[in-house]
Amino acid sequence: MPGEPTQLRADARENRDRIVAAAREAFAAEGLDVPMTAIARRAGVGVATLYRRFPTKEALVREAFAEQLAACTGAVHRAAEDPDPWRGFRRVVEQLCEMQARDRGFSAAVLTAFPDAVSVDEVRAEAEGVFAGVVERAKAAGALRPDFSTDDLALVLMANNGLVADSTDAAVAASRRLVAYFLQAFRARDPLPPPVRLGLRDALDRPPRQSF
């Protein structure tokens, strides 16, 4: 009958969108160890439908976090383009920490459990390179303490990653307060001990736990 193929395609798209939305919610709340069967139930589809759209969990992780990856790189690039160097620096730190606080699965997806699911090295190298420029601009403007190291961003993320709260809202509120303390310290002029060599993997790494 006329219109049936179009309708089938629309149904398939709807199922796919529901699966991705359900995966994002599940990963954010519980991390990446959520079984595929639980995601299917959350999406209101059969397990066979889920696997037809996403044959592997890696494929689902990649799709679920594509938007967050774009948001991360976008935040860093916007900071580099901000005419106010300190504001750019402050906002990127705030945004990255809030994203981390909102989504328990994101850090693991990018840096630990599924290293092949996203272009981890490429994304991380690009973000770190642009952030280094943000740091230098803020130092040159006299807004950021001269002994701040780009490794200190990993230190902030490590501390932020350790926050435990009863709800996402509480986690975000705690993160904002913690970040505010850090930002005040970053504008101080008292010398600090030497920086510790850290990377984003050190900041966000957790032992991978996988359930399929």
C-alpha positions in Angstrom: 0.0 0.0 0.0 1.2 3.5 -0.7 2.9 5.1 2.3 3.8 1.9 4.1 7.6 2.1 3.5 7.6 5.7 4.7 5.7 4.7 7.8 8.1 1.8 8.5 11.0 4.1 8.2 9.4 6.6 10.6 8.7 3.8 13.1 12.3 2.7 12.8 13.6 6.2 13.4 11.2 6.5 16.4 12.5 3.3 17.9 16.1 4.3 17.4 15.5 7.7 19.0 13.8 6.1 22.0 16.7 3.6 22.4 19.3 6.3 22.3 17.3 8.5 24.8 16.9 5.6 27.1 20.6 4.7 26.9 21.6 8.3 27.8 19.3 8.3 30.8 20.5 4.8 32.0 24.2 5.6 31.5 23.9 8.9 33.2 22.1 7.5 36.3 24.0 4.2 36.6 27.1 4.2 34.5 28.0 1.9 31.6 27.4 -1.4 33.4 23.6 -1.1 32.7 22.6 -4.3 30.8 21.3 -3.9 27.2 18.1 -5.7 28.3 17.5 -2.9 30.9 17.9 -0.3 28.2 15.5 -2.1 26.0 12.9 -2.1 28.8 13.4 1.5 29.5 13.0 2.3 25.8 9.8 0.2 25.6 11.2 -2.0 22.8 12.2 -5.6 22.5 15.8 -6.7 22.9 15.8 -7.9 19.3 14.8 -4.4 18.1 17.6 -2.9 20.2 20.2 -5.2 18.7 18.9 -4.7 15.2 19.5 -0.9 15.6 22.7 -1.3 17.7 24.5 -4.7 17.2 27.0 -3.9 20.0 27.0 -2.0 23.2 30.0 0.0 21.9 27.8 1.2 19.0 25.1 2.3 21.4 27.6 4.1 23.7 29.1 5.9 20.7 25.7 7.2 19.6 24.5 8.0 23.1 27.5 10.2 23.9 28.1 11.8 20.5 26.2 15.0 21.7 28.3 15.2 24.9 31.5 14.9 23.0 30.5 17.7 20.7 29.5 19.7 23.7 32.9 19.2 25.4 34.9 20.3 22.3 32.5 23.1 21.7 33.0 24.4 25.3 36.7 24.5 24.9 36.6 26.2 21.5 34.1 28.8 22.8 36.5 29.6 25.7 39.3 30.1 23.2 37.2 32.6 21.3 35.8 34.5 24.3 37.2 38.1 24.2 37.5 38.0 28.0 40.3 35.5 28.7 39.3 34.9 32.4 35.7 34.4 31.5 36.5 31.9 28.8 38.8 30.0 31.2 36.2 30.1 34.0 33.3 29.0 31.9 35.1 26.0 30.3 36.1 24.7 33.8 32.5 25.2 35.0 30.9 23.5 32.0 33.2 20.5 31.9 32.7 19.9 35.6 28.9 20.3 35.4 28.8 17.8 32.5 30.8 15.4 34.5 28.5 15.8 37.5 25.4 15.3 35.5 26.4 12.2 33.7 28.1 9.3 35.4 28.5 7.4 32.2 30.2 10.0 30.1 33.7 9.9 31.7 33.8 6.1 31.5 32.5 6.1 27.9 35.2 8.5 26.7 38.2 7.3 28.7 37.8 3.8 30.1 35.2 1.2 29.4 34.9 1.5 25.6 38.0 3.1 24.2 37.1 2.1 20.7 33.6 3.5 20.8 34.7 7.1 20.3 37.8 8.8 18.9 39.2 9.2 22.3 42.8 10.2 21.5 41.8 12.6 18.8 39.1 14.3 20.9 41.3 14.5 24.0 44.4 15.8 22.1 42.3 18.5 20.4 40.6 19.6 23.6 43.9 19.7 25.6 45.6 21.7 22.8 42.9 24.3 22.7 42.7 24.5 26.5 46.4 25.1 26.7 45.8 28.2 24.5 43.0 29.3 26.8 45.3 29.0 29.8 48.1 31.0 28.1 45.6 33.8 27.2 44.3 34.1 30.7 47.9 34.2 32.1 48.9 36.8 29.6 45.9 38.9 30.6 47.1 38.8 34.3 43.9 37.0 35.3 45.1 33.5 35.9 47.9 32.7 38.3 51.2 32.2 36.5 52.0 28.9 38.1 48.7 27.3 36.9 49.4 24.2 34.9 47.1 22.5 32.3 47.6 19.4 34.5 45.6 21.2 37.2 42.4 20.8 35.1 42.8 17.0 35.6 43.2 17.6 39.3 39.9 19.6 39.4 38.2 16.8 37.4 39.5 14.2 39.7 38.1 16.0 42.7 34.8 16.7 41.0 34.5 13.0 40.0 34.6 12.0 43.6 31.5 13.9 44.6 28.7 11.7 45.8 25.1 13.0 46.1 21.5 11.6 46.4 20.4 13.2 43.1 21.7 14.8 40.0 20.6 18.3 41.2 22.5 17.8 44.4 25.6 16.6 42.6 25.5 19.6 40.2 25.1 22.0 43.2 28.0 20.5 45.0 30.1 20.6 41.8 29.4 24.3 41.3 30.5 25.1 44.9 33.6 23.0 44.6 34.5 24.6 41.3 33.9 28.1 42.7 36.5 27.3 45.4 39.0 26.2 42.8 38.5 29.2 40.6 39.1 31.5 43.5 42.4 29.7 44.2 43.3 30.0 40.5 43.1 33.8 40.7 45.3 33.9 43.9 48.9 35.0 43.8 50.5 32.9 46.5 52.8 30.3 45.0 51.8 26.7 44.9 53.7 23.4 45.2 54.9 22.1 41.8 52.2 20.7 39.6 51.7 16.9 39.4 51.9 15.5 35.9 48.3 14.3 35.2 46.2 13.8 32.1 42.5 13.6 31.5 42.7 9.8 31.7 44.0 10.1 35.2 41.2 12.5 36.1 38.3 10.4 34.8 39.6 6.8 34.8 37.6 4.2 36.7 38.0 0.5 36.6 35.7 -0.7 33.8 32.7 -2.8 34.7 30.8 -4.2 31.8 27.5 -6.0 31.6 26.0 -7.0 28.3 
